[in-house]
């Protein structure tokens, strides 16, 4: 199951910079992950300072 970003996101952009398939983009108040592009590698979760990306 693809990762999602919860409301804890502080819009720092660390996750987007680490995504190897560019599945993460700016949304309205938080970053969002395109589930069809996400390869579930976890790189976003490893760099997030607030733990916003979660695997469903």
Secondary structure in CASP SS format (residue, H / E / C, confidence):
PFRMAT SS
TARGET T0000
AUTHOR 0000-0000-0000
METHOD secondary structure of the structure
MODEL  1
X C 1.00
X C 1.00
X E 1.00
X E 1.00
X E 1.00
X C 1.00
X C 1.00
X C 1.00
X C 1.00
X C 1.00
X C 1.00
X C 1.00
X C 1.00
X H 1.00
X H 1.00
X H 1.00
X H 1.00
X H 1.00
X C 1.00
X C 1.00
X C 1.00
X C 1.00
X C 1.00
X E 1.00
X E 1.00
X E 1.00
X C 1.00
X C 1.00
X C 1.00
X C 1.00
X E 1.00
X E 1.00
X E 1.00
X C 1.00
X C 1.00
X C 1.00
X C 1.00
X C 1.00
X C 1.00
X C 1.00
X C 1.00
X C 1.00
X H 1.00
X H 1.00
X H 1.00
X H 1.00
X H 1.00
X C 1.00
X C 1.00
X C 1.00
X C 1.00
X C 1.00
X E 1.00
X E 1.00
X E 1.00
X C 1.00
END
